[in-house]
Amino acid sequence: MGKKVLILGVAAVQMDAVSQLKKMGCETFTCAMAKDGPAADLSDHFNLINILDEEKLATFIVDNKIDVVYSTGSDLAMPVACRLSERLGLPHFVSSYAANVCNHKNLMRERLTLECEGNIPFQVLDSIDKIAIQYPAILKPSDAQGQRGIFLIRSQSEFESHFQDVVKYSREGKVIVEKYIEGPEVSVNGYMVNGVMRFLIVSDRDTWPEYTGLIHKHIVPSKAVCNTANSKIKRIVEDACNRIGILNGPVYFQMKVMNGHPYIIEMTPRLDGCHMWNLLARSTGVNLMKLVFEHLLYDDISELKCLNSDIKPMELVFFCQKPKTIMDQSAFLIPKDAEDSFFYYATGDNIRPVNGRFDKVGYFIHSL
């Protein structure tokens, strides 16, 4: 076999990485605290190790002569993978510092500074206090992922009533209150090479109206932003990456556009957790998952040359249902023209709480 790659986590988004690596002839290793995801069975070797146990992981990497440790779709795993790579001299795109900054929304906002065109006013709290941000505002944990504990608040009393529901999702016991940006929400998938944005696609984020921030579908190309806003998005995203220290590799941004101006909601130095690489490979010709590992393993960025001159209109649609309910695949209709689809659960499985409100149970991709 070829290179040995350890993927942290075994969920469906990590399964995507394992699948690509196997196509490239790599020997694949996965680890997690439980064998409860599809990547575990697909990989050549599964290992029962908590992805936060860096000492055990370091020993495992050395003992098995692992060439690269990485993850996809997980903010929790990225700083760990970066710290281990720095410590053991393995290839990596960004520093553990940059990964940690993106993992903590307060540090991200501070690092971007008010000079960043896409930054927004914010306030960080570890207890109930007076809110200085003008209402309406967004209340969320300072360091959580997966759209957990997010509320739109319109008053001090709403902040106080939701505080405990939000802070429980924060590992550091803090919440962040941000100015609410009124306007269409978009996702931005990009790829940096030596500080320059070499690939960038804006897609519309259609969220569930009754669940603030929870994704229903991604649509490419974006219909919600004009060419002028697209140019601003590229400038803001590239500038933000350089401010944080993301000079190489994939980036994923969530942004909102108000009065023609884009604002950063979230940013992270990794592929997203929504299988967008799959949608974009079919729509643009560029397989970001393949690009990530060819770049990381072989310093090869030739996949960028596969960009089509025209973007094929497509969408990725999520099936969702409330957690702690029983999965029934027959309740969800996959269109006959779907180019790909996947269910995270088998019929009869119990839906695990991830965001705790309306969790993804599967998806399909089709042309528009």
N, C-alpha and C positions, 0 to 999 in steps of 0.2 A: 504493500500500500504506500501512498504518498505521505504527505504531511499529517501530523497528528494534531487535532484541534479539539480543545475542550470547550463546550458550550455550557454556560451557567444557566440552569433552569430547564424545564422539560415541557412547558406549555406549548400550545399550537404555534405561537410566534417563534419559539425556539426550534420547533419541528421544521419550519421553513428553512432555517439555517442549516440544520442537519441534512435535510434533503439536498440542498445546493452543494454542500461539501461532499456528499457521497457521489454526486454527479461529477465532481472534480477529482474523484479518486482519493479523497482524503480518508484517513481513519478517524472516526468520530467518537468522542467521549461526551457524556452528559452527566450532570450531577444535580441533585436536589435533596431536600430533606424527606421526600416521599416519592415513590414511583407512581405519580398520579397524573401524568401528562403524556401525550402521544410521542413526544421527542424521546422519551425513555426507551420505548420499544423500537423506534426507528434507528437509533444510534447503535454503533457497533458495541459500545460498552456503556452501561449505566452504573453509576456509583452513588451510594447513599451518603452524601455529604451535604450539609447545610451550605448554601452558597455564601453565607456570611461568615463561615468558619475559615478565615484566611490561612491559619496555620495548617489545618488539615489539607486545604486546597494546595498550598505551596508544596507540601510534602508529596502530595499526589502528582503534581505537575513534574516535579524533579524525578520521582521514582519511575514515571511512565514516559519520560522524555518528550513531554508535550511541546509542540512548536508554537502554538498560539492559544491563548485563552480569551474568549470573547462572549458576548451575548447579544440578543436582539430583543427589542420591545420591552426592556426592563430597566427602569431608572435605578432600581435597587442593585442590580447586578453590575452596572457600568463602572461605578467607582471601584468596586472590588476587582473587576477584571483589569482596570488600569493600574491599581496599586500592585497587584500581583505581577503584571507585565513589567512595571518599573523595577520592582524588587528583583525579578529573575532575569531581566534583560531580554524580554520577549517583545516582538513587534506590537506596536499600539499606535492609534491615531492621535489621541489627546492625553493630556496629563490627568492624574487622579484629581488634581486641584480643579481643573476645568470641569470634569465630570461631577465633582462634588458641588461646585457652584450651581450647575444646572439642576442639581437634585434639591436645592434649597432655594425656594422662590425669593426669599428675602435677600440672599446673597447674590442671586442673579440680578435682581433689580438694582442693588447697590453697585455691582460691578459694571452694569451697563451705563450707569450715571444718567443724569438728566440731559447730557449732551447727545445721547442716543435718541434719534428721531422717533423710535418705536416704543420707548419706555413710557410708563404711566404712573401716576401718583399711587403710593401704597403706604400702609401702616402695618407694623408687626406687633403682635401682642401675645403675652403668655398668661394673661388673666383678663377678666372683664374690666374694661376701662372706657373712657370717652372716645368715640370714633371721630377722627379729624377729617376723614375723607367724606366728600359730599355724596349724599345718597341720590340715586340708588348705587349700591356697591356690591362687589362680589366678595364673599367670605369663603376662605378655603384653608386647608392645612398648609403650613409652610414647606412641608417636605414629603408629601404623599404623591402617589401616581394613580392612574386608573380612574380619574374623575371621582375620587372618593371625597365625601364630605364637602360638596360645593353647594353654596346657597346664594341666591340673589336676595339681598336685604335692602329694606327701604326705610329703616328707622333704628334708633338705638335699642328699642325694645326687641326688635327682631334679631339684632346682633346678639343680645344677651340670651334670648331664648334658644338660639342655635349654637352658641359658643361650645357647650359641652359635646354636642353632636359632631362638631368639626375637630376640636382639639384632640379627641380620642384617636383620630387617624394620623396624628403627627408623632413621629418618633422622638422629636425634641420638645414636644409640648408647647408648640407655638402655632398661631394662626396668622394669616396675612389678609388684610382688607385692601382691595384694589378698586380704583375708580371703574365703574361699569361703562364699557364702551358699547354704545348703541349702533348696531349695523351688522352687515353680513359677516359670518364667521368662515374663515378659510384655513385650510391646511397647506403647509409648504414643505415639500420634500426637496432637499438640496444635496449637493455633493461638492465638498471643498477639496482643492488640490493646491497646496502651498499658499494658502491664504486667499485664493481666488475661487469664486463660485463658478464651477464648471457645468453644473446641471441644476436647474431649478424649475419645478412645476408647481403651480398653484391650483388647488382643487377646492371645490365648495364642500363645506361641512354642513350637512343637514342633520340637525339634532332633534331629539324627541321633545316636543313643546312642553310636555308635562314633567320633564326631567332635565333641569338646567344643566347644560354642558354635555349631556350624554349623547354619543354619536349614533345616528341611525344609518346614514349613508355618506359616502364620498363620491363626488362627481367631478370628472375631468373632461375637457379643460374647464376652468372656472367660468361661470356665466355672471357671477356676482361682482367681479372687479373688471374695470376697464384697463386698457393698455397702459394708461398713465399710472394707475395704481399698481399694476404689475411691475413697472419699472421702479417705482418707489419700494415695493416689497423686496426686489432683488438688492437694491442699494442698502436697505435697512438690515436685511438678513445677513448680507456679507459683512457689514460693519459690526453687527452684534457678534458674529462668530469671531471676528478678529479681536474684539474687546474682551471676550471670554477666554480666547486662546484655542478656538477650534479651527485649526489651520488645514487639517486633512480629514477626510472621511465623511460619512453621512451626517446630515442634520435634519431635524424635524421641528417645525415651528407650528404652533397654533396662533392665528392672528385674527383680529377683527378690523374691519374697515369702517371708519366713521367720517362722513363728509369728505370722502375720497382719500383719507389718510390712514395708512395701516399702523396698527399697534400690536405689540408682542404680548400674547397671553401666556404662552409656554414656549420653551426651547430646550432641546436636548441633543447631545452629540451621538445619535444612534438612529437606526431605522425605527420607524414608528411601530406601535403594537397593533396595527390595523391591517396588516398584509398589503399595504399600499405598494410595496415592491411588485407584487403580483399584478395588481391593476395597472401600474405604470409600465411594466414590461410589455403588456399587451397593447397599451395605448400609445407609448412613446418609442418602443423598440429597445429601451435601455433597461437591463435587468440590474437593479441596484443591489440585490442580494449577491449576485455573481460578482459585480464590481467591487463590493466591500471585501470579499475574500480573495479575489485576484490581486487587489491592491495591497491588502494586509500581508498575504503570503508571498507574493511574487513581485510586488511593486509594479503591477500591470494595470493601467487605467484605459486600455484600448476599448473596453466596453462602451465608453463614452462616445465612440465613433458610430455607434449603432443608432443614434438618435434619428428618428424619422423627421422628415420635413413637415409633415402634418400630424397633429395629435388626433388620434381616433377618440371620439366622444364615447365614454364608458362610465359605469358606476359600480361601486362595491356597496352592497346592501347588507346590513347586519340583521340577523334574527335575534331578538332579545326577549327575556321574560324575567319575572321577579325571582330573586334568590330564594332558596329553601322551598322550591316547588319541584315537581317531577317533570322531567323532560319527556316530550312526545314529539318525535320528529315529524309525524304525519300532520301536525298542526301547522307546519310551515311549508309554503309552496315555493319550490324552486322552478323558475321559468324554464321553458323548454329551450330557450336560446342562451341559457347560462353557459359561459365558457369555462367556469370553474365554480365549485361549491364545496363547503366543508361544514360538518357539525362537530362542535366541541364535546358534545355529550351523546351517549346512546339513549334510546328510549328506555325510560325507567330510572335513569340516573337522577340523583338529587343535584339541583343547581347550587353550586358553591357561591357564597357572597364574595364579590370582588369590589364593585362599587357600592354594593349593599342596597341598591334601589331597583335597577333594571339592567340585568347583566347579559352580556353577549353569550349566545349559545350556538351561533353558526353564522355563515355568510355565503353570498353568491356574487359572481361578477358577470356582467353582461354588457353588450353594446347598447348605445342609445340611438 
